[in-house]
């Protein structure tokens, strides 16, 4: 019998922790021309989750893509997580997924190639669960497996939610616990079993569809949103406050953590992407002395298929929280902080 191949053993990193660092990406993007076409409602300028192109008075296209190396060893779960992660960008913009295309880089070795069918099955079943269609894709031979999707959706322009609308006094609501970067690294290092990280896998596989519906239900009171992925909680919040020209305050103790995340952080299961995130956010983050080292790492932890981070009017926060709580696990309804008047682009973290 052929020994089972561990997908995570074939990659240098895991999931969205493989992303270029925010500082590295900013340097690269200096060479990309800015877009002035008025039909482009959202582009890369605000580091938002997806591009948005308005093609009629009442319809706009939401376009994104995301792919990464294996974050778990189970091929079906890897495919499902990659699909949920790609579709999440559409949900965070207030949109509805329509179509997806596979992005695939895979070794041609027979013992690894035979796992690919399960990866693709996990992807297509997740796309179908979102009410969208998988209509094609592209593949290349690569010694390191990678999988993800182009995802296309639509939104009415008046219902578009970006990361640039947060207002002072808004509450920050997070819809999934964090720690997937640390946990996937611990799996690669044999510090945890697949059974140990099952809560994290369940969270990553879950579409943000229901959380997005709860967000849309509060209407214009949801002033801004982003999904928490490779740049970590503080990185994505940093993009939000910079784009919105506000600041933020986060209570570290209010941020929900996945099981074993704090323990694995203490044991050194910290991905390179998390370390890069911390270096990128440090200058704009004011840490209270009482914030533990583990929290400083986890708030920067590179997430894969994380939850939505929503800036909601304080008068409607309870309504949003109640709607999220009705969904149940693994969705959370954690009020983790608030938007402040400034200094612009800065984040204060308390214990």
C-alpha positions in Angstrom: 0.0 0.0 0.0 1.3 3.5 -0.9 1.9 5.7 2.1 -0.4 8.7 2.2 1.3 11.9 1.0 1.1 14.8 3.5 0.2 17.8 1.4 1.6 20.3 3.9 5.0 18.6 3.6 5.3 19.7 0.0 5.1 23.4 0.6 7.4 26.0 2.1 4.5 27.7 3.8 0.8 27.2 4.4 -2.4 28.9 3.3 -2.4 32.7 3.2 0.8 32.8 5.3 2.5 32.4 1.9 1.6 35.9 0.8 4.1 38.6 0.2 4.4 40.9 3.2 2.3 44.1 3.2 5.5 46.3 2.9 6.9 44.1 0.1 3.6 44.3 -1.8 3.3 48.1 -1.3 6.8 48.5 -2.9 5.7 46.3 -5.9 2.5 48.2 -6.4 4.3 51.5 -6.8 5.0 50.3 -10.4 1.3 49.7 -11.2 -0.4 52.7 -12.9 -3.4 54.2 -11.0 -6.8 53.8 -12.7 -9.0 56.8 -13.4 -11.9 55.2 -15.2 -15.1 56.2 -13.3 -16.6 52.8 -13.9 -14.0 51.3 -11.5 -15.5 51.8 -8.1 -12.8 49.9 -6.2 -9.2 49.2 -7.2 -6.0 48.4 -5.5 -5.5 51.9 -4.1 -7.2 51.2 -0.8 -6.0 47.6 -0.5 -9.6 46.4 -0.4 -10.6 42.7 -0.8 -11.8 42.8 -4.4 -12.1 45.1 -7.5 -15.5 46.4 -8.4 -16.5 47.5 -11.9 -19.8 49.2 -12.6 -21.2 48.1 -15.9 -24.8 49.5 -15.7 -26.7 51.9 -13.5 -27.8 49.2 -11.0 -25.2 46.4 -11.5 -21.5 46.1 -10.7 -19.0 43.3 -11.1 -17.0 42.1 -8.1 -13.8 40.4 -9.2 -11.1 38.7 -7.1 -8.7 35.8 -7.1 -6.8 33.9 -4.3 -4.7 30.8 -4.3 -2.1 29.3 -1.9 -0.1 26.2 -0.9 -1.8 23.5 1.2 -2.8 24.5 4.7 -4.1 21.0 5.7 -3.2 17.5 4.6 -6.7 16.4 3.7 -7.1 17.2 -0.1 -10.9 17.7 0.0 -10.6 20.1 3.0 -7.8 21.9 1.2 -10.0 22.5 -1.9 -13.0 23.5 0.2 -10.9 26.0 2.3 -9.3 27.5 -0.8 -12.7 28.0 -2.4 -14.3 29.5 0.7 -11.3 31.9 1.0 -11.6 33.1 -2.5 -15.4 33.6 -2.3 -15.0 35.5 1.0 -13.7 38.6 -0.8 -17.0 38.9 -2.6 -19.0 38.5 0.6 -16.9 41.2 2.3 -17.9 43.7 -0.4 -21.6 43.0 0.1 -21.7 41.0 -3.1 -23.2 37.7 -4.3 -20.9 35.1 -6.0 -21.8 34.1 -9.5 -18.9 32.3 -11.2 -15.5 30.8 -10.3 -12.5 29.6 -12.2 -9.9 27.2 -10.8 -6.2 28.2 -10.5 -4.1 25.1 -10.2 -0.4 24.5 -9.9 0.4 20.8 -9.2 3.2 18.2 -9.3 2.8 15.6 -12.0 4.1 12.8 -9.7 1.4 10.0 -9.7 1.2 9.7 -6.0 0.4 13.4 -5.7 -1.6 13.7 -8.8 -4.1 11.2 -7.5 -5.0 13.5 -4.7 -6.0 16.3 -7.1 -9.5 15.0 -7.8 -10.4 15.4 -4.1 -9.0 18.9 -4.1 -11.2 19.9 -7.0 -14.2 18.2 -5.6 -13.8 20.2 -2.4 -13.6 23.3 -4.4 -16.6 22.8 -6.7 -18.8 21.6 -3.9 -18.0 24.8 -1.9 -18.7 26.9 -5.0 -22.0 25.1 -5.5 -22.9 25.7 -1.8 -22.5 29.4 -2.4 -25.0 29.2 -5.2 -22.3 29.9 -7.8 -21.0 28.0 -10.8 -17.5 26.7 -11.4 -17.0 27.2 -15.2 -13.4 26.4 -15.9 -9.8 27.2 -14.9 -6.1 26.8 -15.8 -3.4 24.4 -14.6 0.4 24.3 -14.7 3.0 21.7 -13.6 4.7 22.9 -10.4 6.7 21.0 -7.8 4.8 22.8 -5.0 1.0 22.3 -5.0 -1.1 25.4 -5.1 -4.8 25.8 -5.5 -7.4 28.6 -5.5 -9.9 30.5 -7.6 -10.8 33.5 -9.6 -14.2 34.5 -8.1 -16.7 36.8 -9.8 -19.9 38.2 -8.2 -22.2 41.1 -8.4 -23.5 43.9 -6.2 -25.8 46.8 -6.6 -23.6 49.9 -6.4 -25.7 51.4 -3.6 -25.2 48.3 -1.6 -21.4 48.1 -2.0 -19.5 47.8 1.2 -15.8 48.8 1.1 -13.0 49.1 3.7 -13.0 52.9 3.3 -16.3 53.9 5.1 -15.6 53.3 8.8 -16.6 56.2 11.1 -15.4 57.3 14.5 -17.7 55.7 17.1 -18.4 52.5 15.0 -18.0 49.2 16.8 -15.7 46.5 15.4 -17.4 43.1 15.1 -15.4 40.0 14.2 -17.2 36.9 12.8 -14.6 34.1 13.2 -12.0 33.2 15.7 -8.3 33.6 14.7 -5.2 31.5 14.9 -5.2 29.5 11.7 -1.7 30.5 10.7 -0.2 29.3 14.0 -2.3 26.1 13.9 -1.4 25.2 10.4 2.3 25.8 11.1 2.0 23.6 14.2 0.5 20.9 12.0 3.5 21.1 9.6 5.8 20.9 12.6 4.0 17.8 14.0 3.1 19.7 17.1 -0.6 19.0 16.5 -2.7 16.3 14.8 -5.4 16.8 12.2 -7.9 16.0 14.9 -6.5 18.8 17.1 -7.0 21.4 14.3 -10.5 20.2 13.3 -12.2 23.3 14.8 -9.9 25.5 12.7 -10.6 23.4 9.6 -14.4 23.7 10.2 -14.0 27.4 10.5 -12.0 27.8 7.4 -14.3 25.6 5.3 -17.4 27.7 6.3 -18.5 30.2 3.8 -18.9 33.8 5.0 -22.3 33.9 3.3 -24.4 33.9 6.5 -22.2 36.4 8.2 -22.5 38.6 5.1 -26.3 38.3 5.1 -26.3 39.4 8.7 -24.1 42.4 7.8 -26.4 43.3 4.9 -29.4 43.1 7.2 -28.3 46.2 9.1 -28.2 48.1 5.8 -26.2 51.3 5.7 -25.3 50.9 9.4 -22.5 48.6 8.2 -20.1 51.3 7.2 -17.1 49.2 6.3 -15.9 45.6 6.1 -13.0 43.4 5.2 -12.2 39.8 5.6 -9.3 38.8 7.8 -6.9 36.7 5.8 -3.1 36.8 5.1 -2.3 40.2 6.6 -3.8 39.3 9.9 -6.4 41.1 12.0 -4.2 44.2 12.6 -3.0 44.3 9.0 -6.5 44.2 7.5 -7.8 46.6 10.2 -4.9 48.8 9.4 -6.0 48.9 5.7 -9.5 49.9 6.9 -8.5 52.7 9.1 -6.0 54.1 6.6 -8.6 54.0 3.8 -11.3 55.5 6.0 -8.9 58.2 7.5 -9.7 57.1 11.1 -8.0 55.2 13.9 -9.1 52.2 15.9 -8.9 50.7 19.4 -8.8 46.9 19.9 -9.2 45.0 23.1 -7.0 41.9 22.8 -8.9 40.0 25.4 -12.1 40.3 23.4 -10.7 38.7 20.3 -11.8 35.1 20.0 -9.1 32.5 19.5 -9.3 29.0 18.0 -8.5 26.0 20.3 -4.7 25.5 20.9 -3.8 28.8 19.2 -2.3 30.3 22.3 -0.5 27.1 23.3 1.0 26.7 19.9 2.2 30.3 19.8 4.0 29.7 23.1 5.7 26.6 21.6 7.0 28.5 18.6 4.5 27.5 15.9 4.6 30.9 14.2 4.6 31.2 10.4 6.9 33.5 8.5 3.8 35.4 7.2 2.8 36.3 10.8 6.3 37.6 11.5 6.2 39.7 8.4 2.8 41.0 9.4 4.1 42.1 12.8 7.0 44.0 11.3 4.6 45.7 8.9 2.0 46.8 11.6 4.4 47.7 14.4 4.9 51.3 13.5 1.2 52.1 13.4 0.3 50.0 16.5 0.3 51.4 20.1 0.5 48.4 22.5 -0.6 48.7 26.1 2.1 47.3 28.3 -0.3 44.7 29.7 -0.8 43.0 26.3 0.8 39.6 26.4 3.4 38.6 23.8 1.2 35.7 22.6 -1.6 38.2 21.8 0.8 40.5 19.9 1.6 37.5 17.7 -1.9 36.3 17.3 -3.4 39.7 16.4 -0.9 39.6 13.5 -1.3 35.9 12.7 -1.7 35.3 8.9 -5.3 33.9 8.6 -6.7 31.7 5.9 -10.5 31.9 5.1 -11.0 34.1 8.2 -14.1 35.9 9.2 -15.5 39.3 8.4 -14.4 42.4 10.3 -17.3 44.8 10.3 -17.3 48.5 11.3 -21.0 49.0 12.3 -22.8 52.0 13.7 -23.0 51.7 17.5 -26.8 52.0 17.4 -27.1 48.8 15.4 -24.3 46.7 16.9 -26.6 44.7 19.1 -28.8 43.9 16.1 -25.8 42.6 14.1 -24.6 40.6 17.1 -28.0 39.0 17.6 -28.2 38.0 13.9 -24.7 36.5 14.0 -25.4 34.5 17.2 -28.4 32.9 15.5 -26.0 31.4 13.0 -24.0 29.5 15.7 -20.6 27.9 15.6 -18.1 28.4 14.0 -19.4 32.0 13.5 -18.6 34.3 16.4 -20.2 37.6 17.3 -17.3 39.3 19.0 -17.3 43.0 19.6 -13.5 43.5 19.7 -13.1 47.3 19.7 -14.1 50.5 18.1 -13.2 53.1 15.4 -11.7 56.3 16.8 -11.1 59.7 15.3 -7.4 59.1 15.0 -4.6 59.5 14.7 -5.3 58.4 11.2 -4.1 54.9 10.3 -3.1 54.0 13.9 -4.4 51.2 16.1 -4.3 51.2 19.9 -4.4 47.7 21.5 -5.4 47.3 25.1 -5.4 44.2 27.2 
